[in-house]
Amino acid sequence: MSLNDWIDSVVVVTSLVTSATVLVTAARYYRHSQRGRTGVAWLLILAGVVCIAISETTEAASLVAGGREMPIPDLFDILAEIALAAGFIRLLHVDLAAERARQTALEQRAQQSESLATAALQLTASLELPEVLHGVARETLALVGADVVAVYRVDSATAGVVSQVTIARRGGDDAEVGPHAPGPLSLTAIRTRRPQIVETVQDYPAFQPRPPRGLASLVAFPLLRKGEAVGTLITGFRQPHHFTEDELHLLAAFAEHAALAMYNAELHRQIEELSVTDPLTGLANRRRFTTKLAAELVRARRYAKPLSLAILDLDNFKSLNDRFGHPAGDATLCAVAQVIRQCVREVDLPARLGGEEFAVILPETDMMEAVVVVERLREQLEATPVMREGQWPKVTLSAGVVGRAGEALPAAPADLYRLADEALYCAKASGRNRVVSAQEERICANSAKGFSEY
């Protein structure tokens, strides 16, 4: 065998092995590659590789046949070039489209992050709970383009059974609903600590047989703080809505901010309440009494409304405290506070000013009406057994009442307090366990007393 024959044989074998290797590799890669948008491109590339393999095999066969050239290799070379070019162009197009989609997704996420940051910042603008609830509802509307948003505030004292709701509607005014039992969707979110997605309200079993009207899709997120539910955030759409993964992530992130804002607002309310509440009796303390009296005095003078003030003082409380001890004295003060609560209206403000001294602010009440209220209070306290067992002296009180209307009221709260205090001193000097009005105080013979500043 000549040298040329050896060379031709090597070329034939090499062409066959190369063609087979390329064909098997391309086929396996296509089989393991993703289908869909890139499947056509890889199919074209596979076709191009097959054409190359046929071309190489044909050329090898022509060499074996004694060097006779065949037209088939040229044809398959052209087909291979076309198929490979088309395949790579398709891949390039798919890659560009995928890159554009990734860029769009990144821009959307950046916009969502910015919107989330803005919405969360708005929630920190106030520590007043009603304003925070309205802010949560309004920001949720804008964040996901919902039609209705309801924010449930869970009452921790009733373990989530009772809640207060703030509702925001697109294109409408916000509304508040008083305490009531939460609905099945909100209750499920609270109990499971997981979001509840309802894309078709008609198919949600808990809504049967009366699904909510006017809404097609709902999602409820529990508002959790340190594992405890402080409320729920319900987002609704009037038209059927598919909640995307991005929307759910956005709402979940915002729900965390909303829960923190509501928790901080509730904590602020509790601290404010403690700062104006007497720790022993639960009545308003002197700080709240002073603020309330000044505000009611301004309002009564401006709108020509009556305003009355009663100052109450327990009779012989020091002797009771010395004889039975301070725990008994504290129990007495708490019992007196309870009687006062039972005898006054919700608009009235009962307060403990210190020691055994109490006060009641009675808005839009003239002096005669106030005397009737305080006299009823005095009688009820006298008839109330403070201690069920053992010997306990009867607890009584003396009271001074003043009432005026409009411009007849003094401009300074201290002056109104002084008038009621003078009437109280007259009641003490007249034998205790009685109610004296400021008019009666004028004829009291023992009213020449020096008073401490208000």
Backbone torsions as a table, in degrees:
resi	resn	phi	psi	omega
1	MET	NA	131.4	-177.4
2	SER	-75.2	169.4	179.6
3	LEU	-62.9	-39.8	180.0
4	ASN	-62.7	-37.4	178.2
5	ASP	-64.6	-39.9	177.5
6	TRP	-62.4	-42.8	180.0
7	ILE	-63.1	-44.0	179.5
8	ASP	-62.1	-39.2	179.7
9	SER	-64.2	-44.4	177.9
10	VAL	-59.5	-43.6	180.0
11	VAL	-62.2	-42.7	-179.5
12	VAL	-62.1	-49.7	-178.6
13	VAL	-61.7	-43.9	-179.9
14	THR	-61.7	-42.8	179.7
15	SER	-62.7	-44.0	-179.3
16	LEU	-64.9	-45.9	-179.8
17	VAL	-63.3	-43.9	-179.6
18	THR	-62.2	-45.4	180.0
19	SER	-61.2	-44.4	-179.3
20	ALA	-65.0	-42.8	-179.5
21	THR	-62.9	-46.1	-179.5
22	VAL	-63.1	-41.4	-177.6
23	LEU	-65.3	-46.1	179.8
24	VAL	-65.0	-42.6	179.8
25	THR	-62.0	-46.3	-179.6
26	ALA	-63.7	-39.5	-179.3
27	ALA	-66.1	-43.2	-179.9
28	ARG	-66.5	-39.7	179.8
29	TYR	-64.6	-40.8	178.9
30	TYR	-64.7	-39.6	-178.2
31	ARG	-65.1	-35.9	-177.5
32	HIS	-92.5	-9.3	180.0
33	SER	-79.1	162.9	179.5
34	GLN	-70.8	146.7	176.1
35	ARG	-88.1	-157.5	177.5
36	GLY	82.2	-128.4	-172.0
37	ARG	-65.5	-32.7	-179.0
38	THR	-93.3	-7.3	-177.7
39	GLY	-62.4	-39.5	179.7
40	VAL	-64.2	-41.8	-179.4
41	ALA	-61.7	-46.1	-180.0
42	TRP	-69.2	-28.2	175.6
43	LEU	-66.6	-40.0	176.8
44	LEU	-65.6	-41.5	178.7
45	ILE	-64.7	-40.0	177.1
46	LEU	-61.9	-41.0	177.8
47	ALA	-62.8	-40.1	177.4
48	GLY	-62.5	-41.1	179.1
49	VAL	-65.8	-39.3	177.2
50	VAL	-61.6	-41.4	177.8
51	CYS	-62.7	-40.1	177.9
52	ILE	-63.5	-43.0	-179.7
53	ALA	-62.2	-41.3	178.3
54	ILE	-64.6	-41.5	179.4
55	SER	-62.2	-44.6	-179.0
56	GLU	-65.0	-42.1	-179.7
57	THR	-64.8	-39.2	179.8
58	THR	-66.4	-42.3	177.4
59	GLU	-61.3	-40.6	178.4
60	ALA	-63.9	-39.6	178.9
61	ALA	-65.5	-36.6	179.1
62	SER	-66.6	-35.0	177.4
63	LEU	-67.0	-41.5	179.6
64	VAL	-65.0	-32.3	-178.1
65	ALA	-75.9	3.3	176.6
66	GLY	100.4	26.6	173.9
67	GLY	86.6	6.2	178.4
68	ARG	-75.1	129.9	-179.2
69	GLU	-82.3	144.1	178.4
70	MET	-118.5	145.6	179.7
71	PRO	-74.8	-15.2	-175.3
72	ILE	-62.7	-44.4	-178.4
73	PRO	-56.0	-42.1	-179.4
74	ASP	-61.6	-42.2	-179.7
75	LEU	-61.7	-45.1	-178.3
76	PHE	-72.7	-27.0	173.7
77	ASP	-61.9	-44.0	179.4
78	ILE	-63.8	-44.6	178.9
79	LEU	-62.7	-38.4	179.5
80	ALA	-63.1	-44.7	-179.8
81	GLU	-62.3	-41.7	179.7
82	ILE	-64.7	-47.3	-177.4
83	ALA	-64.0	-43.8	179.5
84	LEU	-64.5	-43.2	180.0
85	ALA	-62.1	-45.4	-179.9
86	ALA	-63.3	-40.8	-179.9
87	GLY	-63.0	-46.1	-179.1
88	PHE	-68.7	-34.4	175.8
89	ILE	-63.7	-42.2	178.3
90	ARG	-62.6	-42.9	177.1
91	LEU	-60.9	-42.3	179.1
92	LEU	-62.1	-42.6	179.3
93	HIS	-63.3	-43.2	179.1
94	VAL	-63.7	-42.9	179.2
95	ASP	-62.3	-42.1	178.3
96	LEU	-63.8	-42.6	178.7
97	ALA	-63.4	-41.5	178.1
98	ALA	-64.3	-38.5	178.6
99	GLU	-65.8	-41.3	176.8
100	ARG	-63.3	-40.5	178.3
101	ALA	-64.0	-41.0	177.6
102	ARG	-64.2	-40.3	179.4
103	GLN	-64.9	-42.2	177.9
104	THR	-63.0	-42.0	179.1
105	ALA	-63.2	-40.3	178.0
106	LEU	-64.0	-41.3	178.1
107	GLU	-64.3	-40.3	178.4
108	GLN	-64.9	-42.2	179.2
109	ARG	-65.1	-38.7	177.7
110	ALA	-63.8	-41.7	177.7
111	GLN	-65.0	-40.9	177.6
112	GLN	-64.0	-40.7	178.3
113	SER	-62.9	-40.8	178.2
114	GLU	-65.4	-43.2	178.1
115	SER	-63.1	-40.7	179.1
116	LEU	-63.7	-43.9	179.4
117	ALA	-62.9	-41.3	178.7
118	THR	-64.4	-45.3	-180.0
119	ALA	-63.3	-42.9	179.5
120	ALA	-64.5	-36.3	178.4
121	LEU	-65.5	-37.3	179.1
122	GLN	-62.8	-32.0	-179.0
123	LEU	-69.4	-20.8	-179.6
124	THR	-89.0	2.8	-176.9
125	ALA	-72.6	-18.4	-177.5
126	SER	-145.8	151.9	173.7
127	LEU	-109.9	5.1	176.3
128	GLU	-80.9	124.2	-172.9
129	LEU	-57.4	-45.6	178.5
130	PRO	-58.8	-40.3	179.2
131	GLU	-67.3	-37.4	178.1
132	VAL	-65.0	-43.0	180.0
133	LEU	-62.9	-43.3	177.3
134	HIS	-64.7	-38.5	178.4
135	GLY	-63.4	-42.4	178.3
136	VAL	-60.7	-45.3	-178.5
137	ALA	-64.2	-46.6	-177.1
138	ARG	-67.5	-42.1	-179.4
139	GLU	-67.3	-34.2	177.2
140	THR	-66.5	-40.6	176.0
141	LEU	-54.6	-48.1	-177.4
142	ALA	-72.7	-30.1	-173.0
143	LEU	-69.6	-41.8	-175.6
144	VAL	-120.1	6.3	178.2
145	GLY	66.6	34.8	-178.9
146	ALA	-75.9	167.9	177.3
147	ASP	-95.7	-34.6	-179.0
148	VAL	-141.9	138.6	175.4
149	VAL	-133.2	132.4	176.4
150	ALA	-121.9	131.2	178.4
151	VAL	-113.1	115.0	177.9
152	TYR	-93.1	128.8	172.2
153	ARG	-103.7	115.6	-177.6
154	VAL	-76.2	134.9	175.9
155	ASP	-85.4	108.5	-175.8
156	SER	-63.6	-25.6	-178.6
157	ALA	-69.1	-22.1	-179.3
158	THR	-114.4	20.1	174.2
159	ALA	56.1	37.6	174.0
160	GLY	84.7	4.0	-178.8
161	VAL	-77.5	-34.8	-177.9
162	VAL	-114.2	142.1	-178.7
163	SER	-145.3	164.3	174.3
164	GLN	-116.1	138.7	-171.4
165	VAL	-119.4	134.7	169.9
166	THR	-115.0	125.5	-174.9
167	ILE	-116.5	132.5	175.4
168	ALA	-121.0	134.9	179.6
169	ARG	-121.2	142.1	177.6
170	ARG	-64.8	124.8	179.7
171	GLY	77.3	8.2	-179.6
172	GLY	-131.6	175.8	179.5
173	ASP	-84.0	154.7	176.2
174	ASP	-72.1	155.9	178.9
175	ALA	-137.6	152.9	177.4
176	GLU	-122.1	139.7	178.0
177	VAL	-118.7	132.8	-177.9
178	GLY	-66.0	177.0	-178.5
179	PRO	-56.2	133.2	176.1
180	HIS	-162.4	170.3	-179.4
181	ALA	-70.3	135.0	179.7
182	PRO	-69.4	157.2	180.0
183	GLY	-74.4	174.1	-175.7
184	PRO	-63.0	-36.5	-178.5
185	LEU	-67.8	-46.8	179.0
186	SER	-64.3	-41.9	-178.9
187	LEU	-64.2	-39.6	178.2
188	THR	-64.9	-41.7	178.4
189	ALA	-62.5	-39.0	179.8
190	ILE	-67.4	-43.7	-175.7
191	ARG	-72.1	-39.1	-177.0
192	THR	-87.4	-16.0	-175.8
193	ARG	59.5	28.7	-179.7
194	ARG	-133.5	150.4	177.2
195	PRO	-65.6	145.1	178.9
196	GLN	-114.6	116.4	-175.8
197	ILE	-106.0	124.1	179.0
198	VAL	-128.3	97.6	-179.0
199	GLU	-81.7	-16.9	175.1
200	THR	-138.6	104.0	-174.3
201	VAL	-64.2	-27.0	180.0
202	GLN	-64.6	-23.9	-176.8
203	ASP	-96.5	-1.5	-177.5
204	TYR	-81.9	117.2	-173.0
205	PRO	-58.0	-38.0	-175.4
206	ALA	-67.6	-18.7	-180.0
207	PHE	-87.7	-5.4	-177.3
208	GLN	-83.4	147.1	3.9
209	PRO	-92.3	8.9	-176.5
210	ARG	-125.8	83.2	178.2
211	PRO	-67.6	155.6	179.7
212	PRO	-61.8	138.0	-177.9
213	ARG	-85.9	146.0	174.6
214	GLY	84.3	-2.3	179.8
215	LEU	-126.6	137.7	-179.1
216	ALA	-105.5	-34.0	-176.6
217	SER	-137.1	143.6	-178.4
218	LEU	-140.9	152.1	169.2
219	VAL	-142.5	134.8	-178.6
220	ALA	-119.8	126.1	177.3
221	PHE	-111.8	129.5	173.9
222	PRO	-71.8	138.4	177.0
223	LEU	-96.8	106.5	-171.7
224	LEU	-111.4	139.0	173.7
225	ARG	-135.2	115.3	-177.4
226	LYS	56.1	39.7	176.7
227	GLY	81.7	-8.2	-180.0
228	GLU	-102.8	141.0	-179.2
229	ALA	-79.8	125.0	174.1
230	VAL	-104.1	-5.8	179.2
231	GLY	166.0	-171.3	174.9
232	THR	-138.1	151.4	178.5
233	LEU	-118.3	113.3	-177.5
234	ILE	-111.5	126.0	180.0
235	THR	-115.4	129.7	-175.3
236	GLY	-128.5	151.0	177.9
237	PHE	-126.6	139.3	-179.9
238	ARG	-75.4	-31.1	177.4
239	GLN	-100.6	152.6	177.4
240	PRO	-52.8	131.9	-173.2
241	HIS	-134.6	132.6	174.1
242	HIS	-95.9	118.8	-179.2
243	PHE	-80.2	112.3	-179.7
244	THR	-75.4	164.6	179.4
245	GLU	-63.0	-38.1	178.7
246	ASP	-64.2	-41.9	178.7
247	GLU	-61.5	-44.1	-178.8
248	LEU	-65.8	-39.8	176.8
249	HIS	-63.8	-41.1	-179.7
250	LEU	-64.5	-46.0	179.4
251	LEU	-65.3	-38.0	178.9
252	ALA	-63.6	-42.7	179.1
253	ALA	-65.7	-41.9	-179.9
254	PHE	-68.5	-34.0	177.8
255	ALA	-60.7	-35.5	177.2
256	GLU	-64.3	-43.9	177.9
257	HIS	-64.9	-40.5	-179.4
258	ALA	-64.2	-42.1	179.5
259	ALA	-62.3	-42.3	179.0
260	LEU	-64.6	-43.0	-179.8
261	ALA	-63.6	-42.1	178.9
262	MET	-67.7	-38.9	178.1
263	TYR	-63.2	-44.8	179.2
264	ASN	-64.5	-39.7	179.4
265	ALA	-65.6	-41.7	178.2
266	GLU	-65.9	-39.8	177.4
267	LEU	-63.7	-41.5	177.2
268	HIS	-61.9	-41.7	178.9
269	ARG	-62.7	-42.2	-179.9
270	GLN	-65.0	-41.3	178.9
271	ILE	-65.5	-41.9	176.9
272	GLU	-61.2	-41.0	179.9
273	GLU	-64.3	-42.4	178.7
274	LEU	-63.9	-34.7	-177.1
275	SER	-71.5	-16.7	-179.3
276	VAL	-120.4	18.2	-178.1
277	THR	-121.2	137.0	174.8
278	ASP	-71.6	122.5	-173.1
279	PRO	-66.7	-25.0	-177.2
280	LEU	-82.4	-50.3	-172.7
281	THR	-98.5	-17.3	-176.1
282	GLY	80.4	-1.2	175.4
283	LEU	-77.3	170.6	174.2
284	ALA	-62.5	145.5	176.9
285	ASN	-92.0	-177.0	-176.3
286	ARG	-62.6	-34.3	-179.2
287	ARG	-62.1	-48.1	179.4
288	ARG	-67.7	-38.1	178.0
289	PHE	-59.2	-45.3	-179.2
290	THR	-62.0	-45.0	-180.0
291	THR	-64.2	-44.7	-178.1
292	LYS	-65.9	-42.3	-179.0
293	LEU	-63.1	-42.6	178.7
294	ALA	-62.7	-43.9	-178.9
295	ALA	-66.2	-43.3	-179.8
296	GLU	-68.1	-33.7	178.3
297	LEU	-65.8	-43.3	177.1
298	VAL	-62.5	-43.4	-178.6
299	ARG	-66.1	-43.2	-178.3
300	ALA	-65.2	-39.9	179.3
301	ARG	-69.4	-38.4	-176.6
302	ARG	-69.1	-41.0	-174.2
303	TYR	-105.5	13.4	176.9
304	ALA	56.6	44.9	179.9
305	LYS	-104.4	151.4	176.4
306	PRO	-75.4	152.8	177.6
307	LEU	-147.6	133.5	179.2
308	SER	-125.7	152.4	179.1
309	LEU	-135.6	131.8	177.4
310	ALA	-119.6	131.3	174.6
311	ILE	-110.3	126.1	-175.3
312	LEU	-116.9	141.9	178.8
313	ASP	-141.9	129.0	-179.6
314	LEU	-69.5	140.1	-179.0
315	ASP	-83.1	132.4	174.6
316	ASN	55.6	35.8	-177.2
317	PHE	-69.5	-32.0	-179.6
318	LYS	-64.3	-40.1	178.7
319	SER	-64.9	-42.1	178.1
320	LEU	-61.4	-42.4	-178.8
321	ASN	-65.5	-41.2	-178.6
322	ASP	-69.0	-35.3	-175.3
323	ARG	-79.1	-44.3	-173.2
324	PHE	-103.4	-8.2	177.5
325	GLY	96.1	164.1	-176.7
326	HIS	-65.9	-37.4	176.5
327	PRO	-58.2	-40.1	177.3
328	ALA	-65.9	-38.2	177.6
329	GLY	-63.5	-41.5	178.2
330	ASP	-63.5	-41.4	178.6
331	ALA	-62.5	-36.8	177.5
332	THR	-64.1	-45.5	179.5
333	LEU	-60.7	-40.6	178.9
334	CYS	-66.0	-38.8	178.4
335	ALA	-65.9	-40.0	177.7
336	VAL	-63.5	-42.8	179.2
337	ALA	-60.1	-38.4	179.5
338	GLN	-65.9	-40.8	177.7
339	VAL	-63.9	-41.0	179.5
340	ILE	-62.4	-43.8	178.3
341	ARG	-58.0	-40.8	-177.2
342	GLN	-68.9	-23.7	-172.7
343	CYS	-99.1	-10.4	-177.0
344	VAL	-110.1	166.0	179.8
345	ARG	-84.8	169.8	177.5
346	GLU	-66.6	-30.6	-178.7
347	VAL	-77.6	-16.0	178.4
348	ASP	-79.8	156.9	179.3
349	LEU	-119.7	104.4	171.6
350	PRO	-84.1	142.3	-177.0
351	ALA	-145.0	151.6	170.5
352	ARG	-104.1	118.4	-176.2
353	LEU	-85.6	-19.1	-179.5
354	GLY	144.0	145.9	179.9
355	GLY	58.0	-127.8	179.7
356	GLU	-103.0	18.1	-177.5
357	GLU	-100.8	130.5	179.2
358	PHE	-124.4	167.3	177.1
359	ALA	-149.2	154.7	175.5
360	VAL	-135.7	124.1	173.9
361	ILE	-94.7	126.8	-176.6
362	LEU	-119.4	91.7	179.6
363	PRO	-66.2	149.1	177.1
364	GLU	49.3	43.6	178.4
365	THR	-135.3	124.4	178.8
366	ASP	-80.0	175.9	-170.8
367	MET	-68.2	-37.6	-179.6
368	MET	-64.7	-42.1	177.3
369	GLU	-64.4	-39.4	179.8
370	ALA	-65.7	-38.3	178.5
371	VAL	-62.4	-40.5	178.0
372	VAL	-61.3	-44.2	-179.6
373	VAL	-62.5	-47.3	-176.1
374	VAL	-70.3	-35.6	177.5
375	GLU	-64.0	-40.6	176.0
376	ARG	-62.4	-39.4	177.9
377	LEU	-62.9	-44.6	-179.3
378	ARG	-61.8	-43.5	-179.6
379	GLU	-65.2	-39.9	-179.3
380	GLN	-67.5	-39.0	178.3
381	LEU	-65.3	-40.7	179.8
382	GLU	-63.0	-32.5	-178.9
383	ALA	-90.0	-2.1	-176.4
384	THR	-94.6	121.4	175.1
385	PRO	-73.5	120.7	-177.5
386	VAL	-78.9	-33.6	-179.6
387	MET	-123.4	130.9	-176.7
388	ARG	-80.4	-31.0	-176.7
389	GLU	-123.0	149.0	177.8
390	GLY	81.7	173.6	-179.4
391	GLN	-86.1	134.7	-178.4
392	TRP	-148.6	128.4	-179.7
393	PRO	-67.0	152.7	178.2
394	LYS	-66.2	134.5	-178.4
395	VAL	-95.8	126.1	177.6
396	THR	-129.6	169.7	178.1
397	LEU	-141.2	157.8	171.8
398	SER	-114.4	148.6	-174.6
399	ALA	-142.4	144.5	171.4
400	GLY	-118.3	133.6	-175.2
401	VAL	-125.8	135.8	173.4
402	VAL	-132.1	141.9	178.4
403	GLY	-149.4	134.3	177.9
404	ARG	-141.4	176.6	178.8
405	ALA	-138.7	141.6	173.2
406	GLY	56.8	-131.5	-176.8
407	GLU	-68.6	-15.8	177.8
408	ALA	-71.2	-17.3	176.3
409	LEU	-74.1	143.7	175.3
410	PRO	-66.6	151.1	-178.3
411	ALA	-73.6	-28.8	-176.1
412	ALA	-100.2	134.1	176.5
413	PRO	-58.5	-33.6	-179.3
414	ALA	-62.3	-34.5	179.2
415	ASP	-69.1	-40.3	177.5
416	LEU	-66.1	-40.9	177.9
417	TYR	-62.6	-40.3	-178.6
418	ARG	-62.5	-40.9	179.7
419	LEU	-63.2	-43.1	178.1
420	ALA	-67.4	-35.1	-179.1
421	ASP	-69.6	-37.1	176.9
422	GLU	-65.0	-40.3	176.9
423	ALA	-64.7	-37.7	177.0
424	LEU	-62.5	-43.0	179.4
425	TYR	-62.4	-37.7	177.9
426	CYS	-63.3	-40.1	177.7
427	ALA	-63.5	-39.2	177.9
428	LYS	-65.1	-44.7	-176.8
429	ALA	-70.8	-19.7	-177.4
430	SER	-92.4	8.5	175.2
431	GLY	119.6	1.8	178.4
432	ARG	66.3	174.2	179.5
433	ASN	52.5	51.8	177.8
434	ARG	-156.3	166.8	179.6
435	VAL	-116.1	127.8	-179.9
436	VAL	-123.1	132.2	176.4
437	SER	-90.0	167.2	-179.4
438	ALA	-63.8	-29.6	176.7
439	GLN	-68.3	-43.1	178.6
440	GLU	-67.1	-29.6	-177.5
441	GLU	-63.1	-27.6	-177.6
442	ARG	-64.6	-27.2	180.0
443	ILE	-98.6	5.3	178.3
444	CYS	-73.4	127.6	-174.4
445	ALA	-74.4	-19.5	-174.4
446	ASN	-110.9	39.6	-176.1
447	SER	-93.8	4.3	-179.5
448	ALA	-84.6	78.8	-177.3
449	LYS	-124.4	142.7	173.7
450	GLY	-82.9	136.4	-175.8
451	PHE	-114.9	145.3	175.1
452	SER	-74.6	160.5	179.8
453	GLU	-64.7	151.8	179.0
454	TYR	-69.8	NA	NA
